[in-house]
């Protein structure tokens, strides 16, 4: 790998305003809220010059906050289709094939791992 493994994270929320206020207060940051179709996302600040992953709060029907199910983690890779191509053989299930995110943000895909966890992939090509 040429990069750190984790490239993005999403934290499920039921009430974006309440969650935004909570995380802004706890971390003393400004969260930018964006409506992307059915998704409402509260993006954590990101600086390209700094190392580490950034992420978002997400409000959507398919996201459920849970102590046991946790956030959705995106693993960075060179091309999402390569890793998705190995999921079934490794004992998992592809949930969403390689999909363009739009606005130059690259591509994503989803799979269920051998333990039943929903995991995401991200690549720029």
N, C-alpha and C positions, 0 to 999 in steps of 0.2 A: 504494500500500500504506500502511496505517495502522500497521503493525507491522514489526519486523525480519523478514526472510525466513525464517530458521530458528527453529523453535519447539520442537523436540525431537530427540534423537538416540538411537540404540540401537547398542550395541557387542556383537557376537556373542561368546559365550564357550562353552567346552566344560565347564568346571568352575567353578561359581558360587563355591564357597568359596575356591578359589585366586584367581579374578579379584577377588572382593570384597576379599580380603586385600591383593592387589597395589595396587588403586586406593585403598583406604583408607590404605595406607602411602605411596604416592607423593604423594597430594594432602592427607593429614592430614584426612580427612573420615570421617563414618560413613555407610555405605551400608545402606539398609533393604531387606531381601530379602522379596519377596512372591511367592507361588505363585498364578498366575491361570490356572486350567485347566491346559493343557499347558505353559504358559510359566512359567519362573522368572525373575523380574526383580529386579535390584539397583538400586534408584533412588538416583541421586545426590541430594545435598541441594539443595533449591530454596527460594529466598526470593522471595515475590511482590513485595517492595519493590525488588528488584534487577533490573537489565536483563540480557539475555542468555538463552540457551537452557539448559535442563537436559536430562537424559537418563537412560539406564538401561543397565545390563549386561543381556543377555538370553541365557538358555539355553533352546533349543528345537531340535527336529530340523531345522526349515527355516532356521536360522541357522548359518552356517559361518564361523568366524574365517578371515580371509584377508588377506594383504598386498595383494592386488590387488582384492578385491571390497569391502572396507571396511565401515564402519558404515552403517546405514539412517538416512537423514536425513529428518525431517519438515519440510515447509514449511507455515507458518501461512497460512491463508486465511480469508475470511469464511464461505464455504460450500463444503465439499469437492466437492459435486456440480457446481459451476460449473467448476472446473478440470478435474475428470474428464471433463466434457462436451467439453473441447477437446483431450484427449489424442490420440484416434485421428486427428483431422484434422491434428494437428501431426506425425504419424508415429510415435506410440507405441501401447502396448497397455494397456488397463485390466486390472489383475490382481485387484483387489478393489474392488467398488463401495462407495459410502458405507456405513459400518457404525458403529453406536453403540458406543462403548467401554464405557459403563456407569459407574455411581457418579458421574454428573455430570461426567465427564471429556471430554465432547463426542463428536466423530465422526472417523473416519479413512477413508482410501482408499489404494490402492496402484496404481502404474502402472510400466510399463517405458518408459524414455525412448527416444529415437531411437538411442542408442548402446548400449542393452542394460542400462543401470543400473536397479536397483529403487529407486524413490523413493516417499516417502509424503507424504500431505497430512493436515492436522489443522484442524478448525474447531470452534467451540463450538455452532454451529447446523446 
